[in-house]
Amino acid sequence: MKKIVIAPDSFKESLNALEVANAIEKGFKEVYPEATFVKIPMADGGEGTVQSLVDATNGRIITKNVTGPLGEDVEAFFGILGDGKTAVIEMAAASGLHLIPPQKRNPLITTTWGTGELIRSALDYGIDHIIIGIGGSATNDGGAGMAQALGAKLLDESGKQINYGGGNLDKLSAIDISELDQRLQKVKLEVACDVDNPLVGPQGASAVYGPQKGATPEMITILDKNLSHYAGVIERDLGQDVKNIPGSGAAGGLGAGLIAFTNAELKTGVDIIIEATKLSEQLKEATLVITGEGRIDAQTIYGKTPVGVAKTAKKYNLPVIAIAGSISNDCHLVYEHGIDAVFSITPGIISLQESLNNASLYIYQTAKNIAKVIKLSK
C-alpha cells in the first residue's frame, strides 16, 4: 500500500472533515506505517464547506460582523484559500435559518444583505474567484438584500430603496446597477447549488422551501407573487430572464439574484469542491481512496461527497471505500456509482448521542479493522 488518499465529508454535529480524515489516517497508519497518506477534507457546498476548503488548502478563516437575516448584527465568516486568490462563503453564516429562533422566523422580512456584505468583504482581499454555498437560508428575498449590499439600487415608485425582505419586493419599480461594485466584473463566481427548483411556481422557492422558514400558506402566495414581480423587473431592466432557470429558486431565490447581479454560474457543490481541492491531481499514483460522511443511504448518489469522490477516483480505476456514521438498507445503491465497499462505524446498539460523542474513536477502530482485512487479503 503506497499512497492512500483520504477524502471524507464532515460527520455533521460531530466531527469536521479534517477530524474525520485524521481518525481514518490514525487507524490505517497502525497497519500500514510505511504508506503515504494524503488527507483532503471535502464538502458538498453545505455547512462545513468553508472549513473543509480552508483545511484542504492551508487557507485561513476571516470573521466579519455583518447584517443578519432580521437586520441585527451577527458575527459571520468566510475563507481565503491557500492560493490567496479564492474566497469561499457559506451564505448561512450571514443569512442562515439557524440565526433565528423558530418563533421569529418570517421570510416576509428576512434579508440576504449580510451575504452581500460577505461578498464585498471578500473582494477587499483582492481575490479573483468566489465559491459560495447557498444552503440553509432563512430568506426569501430573491437575493435583493445581497444586491443592495453590493451597491445595486432597488427603487420604489418614489425613487427610494425598498426595505428588507420578500414581503417588500412588490414595491420594486426600477433597478439601477450604476453603483454596483465594479470588482464583480473581474471575479469568477461559482455557486454550489444542489437543487433545481425554479424561482416561482409550485416547485419554486416560496412553495417548496417557504414553510421551513416560517411561511404560512398566505405568506407563500404573497412571496411567490412578489418574486414573480421581481423577476419581471430584472428581465426588463437587466435583460435577464431568471424565472425558470433550474436552481434559481435555491436559498429563497438567492440563486436568481446571484445570476442577475453577479453573473454567477450555478454548479453542483461537490464538483466545485473537487476542482478547488485539486482532488484529481492527488489521485495520481494512489493505490486506495477512502471517503465517507455521517450517513450513507439512497440520497448519497444525488451529488453527495462520497459519490463525487468515487466518480473522480474511478477515472484512475482506484478502489474506493466509504466509512459512515450510519448506513441504510438501501445504501447498496452507491455500489453502482463507484464505491466498492461501505462500512458503518457503529460498534453495537448505542444511542445517537454516544455515537456523536465517540465518533473519532469509532472511525479510528473501523479504519484499523478495514486496513487489517486488506492486509490479510494480500
C-alpha positions as CSV (number, residue, x, y, z in Angstrom):
1,M,0.0,0.0,0.0
2,K,1.9,3.0,-1.3
3,K,-0.4,6.0,-1.3
4,I,-3.7,6.3,0.4
5,V,-6.0,9.3,-0.3
6,I,-8.4,10.1,2.4
7,A,-11.2,12.5,1.2
8,P,-14.3,12.4,3.5
9,D,-17.0,14.9,4.2
10,S,-17.8,16.0,7.8
11,F,-19.9,13.9,10.2
12,K,-22.4,16.6,11.0
13,E,-22.9,17.6,14.6
14,S,-19.8,15.5,15.5
15,L,-16.6,16.0,13.5
16,N,-15.5,18.3,10.7
17,A,-14.0,16.7,7.6
18,L,-10.3,17.1,8.7
19,E,-11.1,15.4,12.0
20,V,-12.7,12.5,10.2
21,A,-9.7,12.3,7.9
22,N,-7.3,12.3,10.9
23,A,-9.2,9.5,12.6
24,I,-9.1,7.4,9.4
25,E,-5.4,8.1,8.9
26,K,-4.6,7.0,12.5
27,G,-6.3,3.6,12.0
28,F,-4.6,2.9,8.7
29,K,-1.2,4.1,9.9
30,E,-1.1,1.4,12.6
31,V,-1.4,-1.3,9.9
32,Y,0.4,0.5,7.0
33,P,3.0,2.7,8.7
34,E,5.1,2.9,5.5
35,A,2.3,4.3,3.4
36,T,2.0,7.9,2.2
37,F,-1.3,9.5,3.4
38,V,-2.9,12.4,1.6
39,K,-5.8,14.0,3.5
40,I,-8.2,16.1,1.5
41,P,-11.2,17.4,3.7
42,M,-14.2,17.5,1.4
43,A,-17.7,19.1,1.4
44,D,-20.7,19.4,-0.9
45,G,-21.3,23.1,-0.7
46,G,-23.4,23.0,2.5
47,E,-22.4,23.5,6.1
48,G,-18.7,22.9,6.7
49,T,-17.7,23.9,3.2
50,V,-15.6,26.9,4.3
51,Q,-13.8,24.9,7.0
52,S,-13.1,21.9,4.7
53,L,-11.7,24.0,1.9
54,V,-9.6,26.1,4.3
55,D,-8.2,22.9,5.9
56,A,-7.6,21.2,2.5
57,T,-5.6,24.2,1.1
58,N,-3.9,25.6,4.2
59,G,-6.0,28.7,4.0
60,R,-7.5,30.9,6.7
61,I,-10.8,32.0,8.1
62,I,-11.8,35.6,8.3
63,T,-14.5,36.7,10.7
64,K,-16.7,39.7,9.9
65,N,-19.6,41.5,11.6
66,V,-22.5,41.7,9.1
67,T,-26.2,42.3,8.9
68,G,-28.1,39.2,10.0
69,P,-31.4,38.0,8.5
70,L,-33.5,40.1,10.7
71,G,-31.3,43.2,10.3
72,E,-29.3,42.7,13.5
73,D,-25.5,42.4,13.8
74,V,-24.1,38.9,13.6
75,E,-20.6,37.6,13.5
76,A,-20.1,35.7,10.3
77,F,-17.1,34.3,8.4
78,F,-15.6,33.3,5.1
79,G,-12.5,31.6,4.0
80,I,-9.5,32.6,1.9
81,L,-7.9,29.5,0.4
82,G,-4.3,28.7,0.3
83,D,-3.8,30.2,-3.1
84,G,-4.7,33.6,-1.7
85,K,-7.0,34.3,-4.7
86,T,-10.1,32.2,-3.9
87,A,-12.7,33.1,-1.3
88,V,-15.3,30.6,-0.1
89,I,-18.5,31.7,1.5
90,E,-21.4,30.0,3.2
91,M,-24.5,32.2,2.9
92,A,-25.9,30.6,6.0
93,A,-23.1,32.2,8.0
94,A,-24.7,35.6,7.4
95,S,-28.3,34.8,6.4
96,G,-28.9,31.3,7.8
97,L,-32.0,29.8,9.4
98,H,-30.0,28.8,12.4
99,L,-29.6,32.5,13.3
100,I,-33.3,33.0,14.0
101,P,-35.3,31.3,16.8
102,P,-38.2,29.3,15.4
103,Q,-40.8,31.7,16.8
104,K,-39.2,34.7,15.0
105,R,-38.9,33.1,11.5
106,N,-40.7,35.2,8.9
107,P,-39.5,35.2,5.3
108,L,-41.5,38.3,4.5
109,I,-38.9,40.4,6.4
110,T,-35.6,38.3,6.3
111,T,-32.8,39.6,4.2
112,T,-29.7,38.4,2.4
113,W,-28.0,41.8,3.0
114,G,-25.3,40.2,5.2
115,T,-24.4,37.7,2.4
116,G,-23.7,40.7,0.1
117,E,-21.5,42.2,2.8
118,L,-19.5,39.0,3.0
119,I,-19.0,39.0,-0.8
120,R,-17.9,42.7,-0.6
121,S,-15.5,41.9,2.2
122,A,-14.0,39.0,0.2
123,L,-13.5,41.4,-2.7
124,D,-11.4,43.6,-0.4
125,Y,-8.8,40.8,-0.2
126,G,-8.1,41.1,-3.9
127,I,-9.4,37.7,-4.8
128,D,-10.5,36.7,-8.3
129,H,-12.6,33.7,-7.6
130,I,-15.5,33.3,-5.2
131,I,-17.2,30.0,-4.3
132,I,-20.5,30.4,-2.4
133,G,-22.6,27.7,-0.9
134,I,-26.2,28.7,-0.6
135,G,-27.8,26.1,1.6
136,G,-29.6,26.7,4.9
137,S,-31.1,30.1,4.2
138,A,-33.6,32.0,6.3
139,T,-34.5,34.2,3.4
140,N,-37.0,34.5,0.5
141,D,-35.9,37.9,-0.9
142,G,-34.5,36.7,-4.3
143,G,-31.1,38.0,-3.3
144,A,-32.4,41.5,-3.2
145,G,-30.6,42.4,0.0
146,M,-27.4,40.9,-1.3
147,A,-27.6,43.0,-4.4
148,Q,-28.3,46.2,-2.4
149,A,-25.3,45.5,-0.1
150,L,-23.2,45.2,-3.3
151,G,-24.3,48.7,-4.5
152,A,-27.4,47.9,-6.6
153,K,-30.3,50.2,-6.1
154,L,-33.7,48.6,-5.9
155,L,-36.1,51.5,-6.1
156,D,-39.8,52.0,-5.4
157,E,-42.0,54.4,-7.3
158,S,-40.7,57.4,-5.3
159,G,-37.1,56.5,-6.0
160,K,-36.3,55.2,-2.6
161,Q,-34.6,51.8,-1.8
162,I,-37.2,49.2,-0.9
163,N,-36.9,47.7,2.5
164,Y,-35.7,44.2,3.6
165,G,-37.5,41.0,2.8
166,G,-39.5,39.2,0.2
167,G,-42.6,40.9,1.5
168,N,-41.4,44.2,0.0
169,L,-40.5,43.0,-3.5
170,D,-43.9,44.0,-4.8
171,K,-42.8,47.7,-4.2
172,L,-39.9,47.3,-6.6
173,S,-40.3,49.8,-9.5
174,A,-36.8,50.0,-11.0
175,I,-33.3,48.6,-10.7
176,D,-30.2,50.8,-11.0
177,I,-26.9,49.0,-11.1
178,S,-24.7,52.0,-11.9
179,E,-23.1,51.8,-8.5
180,L,-22.9,48.0,-8.3
181,D,-19.4,47.0,-7.1
182,Q,-17.3,47.1,-10.3
183,R,-14.9,44.4,-9.0
184,L,-17.6,41.8,-9.6
185,Q,-16.9,42.0,-13.3
186,K,-13.4,40.7,-12.8
187,V,-14.3,37.8,-10.5
188,K,-15.3,34.3,-11.4
189,L,-18.2,33.4,-9.0
190,E,-19.4,29.8,-8.7
191,V,-22.5,28.9,-6.7
192,A,-22.7,25.5,-5.0
193,C,-26.3,24.6,-5.7
194,D,-27.7,21.1,-5.5
195,V,-31.4,21.8,-6.1
196,D,-33.0,22.6,-9.5
197,N,-36.1,24.5,-8.3
198,P,-37.1,27.4,-10.4
199,L,-37.7,30.8,-8.9
200,V,-41.5,30.7,-8.8
201,G,-44.5,28.4,-9.2
202,P,-45.5,25.2,-7.4
203,Q,-41.9,24.0,-7.4
204,G,-40.4,27.4,-6.7
205,A,-38.6,28.9,-3.8
206,S,-41.6,30.0,-1.8
207,A,-43.8,27.0,-2.2
208,V,-41.2,24.4,-1.6
209,Y,-38.9,26.0,1.0
210,G,-41.0,28.8,2.4
211,P,-42.7,26.6,5.1
212,Q,-39.4,25.6,6.8
213,K,-38.6,29.3,7.0
214,G,-41.8,30.2,8.8
215,A,-44.1,30.9,5.9
216,T,-47.8,30.3,6.3
217,P,-49.9,29.4,3.2
218,E,-50.9,33.0,2.9
219,M,-47.3,34.2,3.1
220,I,-46.3,31.7,0.4
221,T,-48.9,33.2,-2.0
222,I,-47.5,36.7,-1.3
223,L,-43.9,35.7,-1.6
224,D,-44.4,33.8,-4.9
225,K,-46.2,36.7,-6.4
226,N,-43.6,39.1,-5.2
227,L,-40.7,37.0,-6.6
228,S,-42.5,36.9,-10.0
229,H,-42.8,40.7,-10.0
230,Y,-39.1,41.0,-9.0
231,A,-38.1,38.6,-11.9
232,G,-40.1,40.8,-14.3
233,V,-38.3,43.9,-13.3
234,I,-34.9,42.1,-13.6
235,E,-35.8,41.0,-17.1
236,R,-36.9,44.5,-18.1
237,D,-34.1,46.4,-16.5
238,L,-31.2,43.9,-16.7
239,G,-32.2,41.9,-19.7
240,Q,-32.0,38.6,-17.9
241,D,-34.9,36.0,-17.6
242,V,-34.2,34.3,-14.2
243,K,-37.7,33.0,-13.5
244,N,-37.3,29.4,-14.8
245,I,-33.6,28.7,-14.6
246,P,-33.0,25.4,-12.7
247,G,-31.6,26.4,-9.3
248,S,-32.8,30.0,-9.4
249,G,-35.1,29.2,-6.6
250,A,-32.4,28.0,-4.3
251,A,-32.0,29.8,-1.0
252,G,-35.2,31.7,-1.4
253,G,-34.3,32.9,-4.8
254,L,-30.7,33.9,-4.0
255,G,-29.7,31.7,-6.9
256,A,-31.6,34.1,-9.2
257,G,-30.2,37.1,-7.6
258,L,-26.6,35.9,-8.0
259,I,-27.2,35.1,-11.6
260,A,-28.8,38.5,-12.3
261,F,-26.4,40.8,-10.3
262,T,-23.0,38.9,-10.3
263,N,-23.2,36.7,-13.5
264,A,-22.6,33.7,-11.2
265,E,-22.6,30.1,-12.5
266,L,-24.7,27.5,-10.6
267,K,-22.9,24.2,-10.3
268,T,-23.1,21.0,-8.3
269,G,-21.5,21.6,-4.9
270,V,-19.2,18.6,-4.8
271,D,-17.9,19.3,-8.3
272,I,-16.8,22.8,-7.2
273,I,-15.1,21.3,-4.2
274,I,-13.3,18.6,-6.2
275,E,-12.0,21.2,-8.5
276,A,-10.9,23.6,-5.7
277,T,-9.1,20.9,-3.8
278,K,-7.4,19.6,-6.9
279,L,-8.5,16.1,-5.9
280,S,-7.9,14.6,-9.3
281,E,-4.2,15.6,-9.2
282,Q,-3.8,14.0,-5.8
283,L,-5.3,10.7,-7.0
284,K,-2.5,10.1,-9.5
285,E,-0.3,7.2,-8.3
286,A,-2.7,6.5,-5.4
287,T,-3.5,2.9,-4.5
288,L,-6.6,3.4,-2.4
289,V,-9.2,6.1,-1.8
290,I,-11.2,6.4,1.4
291,T,-14.2,8.7,1.7
292,G,-17.2,9.0,3.9
293,E,-20.0,11.1,5.5
294,G,-22.3,10.9,8.5
295,R,-24.9,8.8,6.8
296,I,-24.8,6.8,3.6
297,D,-28.1,6.0,2.0
298,A,-30.0,6.3,-1.2
299,Q,-29.7,10.1,-1.1
300,T,-25.9,9.8,-1.3
301,I,-26.0,9.2,-5.0
302,Y,-27.5,12.6,-5.6
303,G,-24.5,14.9,-5.5
304,K,-23.1,13.9,-2.1
305,T,-19.4,13.9,-1.4
306,P,-18.7,10.1,-1.3
307,V,-20.1,9.5,-4.8
308,G,-18.4,12.6,-6.1
309,V,-15.1,11.4,-4.8
310,A,-15.7,7.9,-6.1
311,K,-16.5,9.0,-9.6
312,T,-13.3,11.0,-9.7
313,A,-11.3,8.0,-8.4
314,K,-12.8,5.7,-11.0
315,K,-11.1,7.8,-13.7
316,Y,-7.9,6.2,-12.4
317,N,-9.5,2.8,-11.7
318,L,-8.9,3.1,-8.0
319,P,-10.7,1.1,-5.3
320,V,-13.0,3.3,-3.1
321,I,-14.0,2.5,0.5
322,A,-16.7,4.6,2.3
323,I,-17.0,5.0,6.0
324,A,-20.2,6.3,7.6
325,G,-21.7,7.1,10.9
326,S,-24.7,5.0,9.9
327,I,-25.9,3.2,6.8
328,S,-29.4,2.5,5.5
329,N,-30.8,-0.7,3.9
330,D,-30.7,1.0,0.5
331,C,-27.0,2.1,0.8
332,H,-26.1,-0.6,-1.8
333,L,-27.2,1.8,-4.5
334,V,-23.8,3.6,-4.1
335,Y,-22.1,0.5,-5.5
336,E,-23.4,1.5,-8.9
337,H,-21.7,4.9,-8.6
338,G,-18.1,4.0,-7.9
339,I,-18.0,3.0,-4.2
340,D,-16.7,-0.6,-3.7
341,A,-17.4,-1.1,0.0
342,V,-19.3,0.7,2.7
343,F,-18.7,0.4,6.5
344,S,-20.6,1.7,9.4
345,I,-18.6,2.8,12.5
346,T,-21.3,1.9,14.9
347,P,-20.0,-0.8,17.2
348,G,-23.3,-2.0,18.5
349,I,-26.6,-0.9,19.9
350,I,-25.8,2.6,21.2
351,S,-27.6,5.9,21.5
352,L,-27.2,8.7,18.9
353,Q,-25.5,10.9,21.5
354,E,-23.0,8.2,22.3
355,S,-22.3,7.8,18.6
356,L,-21.8,11.5,18.1
357,N,-19.6,11.8,21.2
358,N,-17.3,8.9,20.3
359,A,-17.2,9.2,16.5
360,S,-13.5,9.8,16.3
361,L,-12.7,6.6,18.3
362,Y,-15.2,4.6,16.3
363,I,-13.8,5.9,13.0
364,Y,-10.3,5.0,14.1
365,Q,-11.3,1.5,15.1
366,T,-13.3,0.9,11.9
367,A,-10.4,2.2,9.7
368,K,-7.9,0.0,11.5
369,N,-10.1,-3.1,11.0
370,I,-10.6,-2.3,7.3
371,A,-6.8,-2.0,6.9
372,K,-6.2,-5.3,8.7
373,V,-8.7,-7.1,6.4
374,I,-7.0,-5.5,3.3
375,K,-3.6,-6.7,4.6
376,L,-4.9,-10.2,5.2
377,S,-6.2,-10.3,1.6
378,K,-2.8,-9.6,0.3
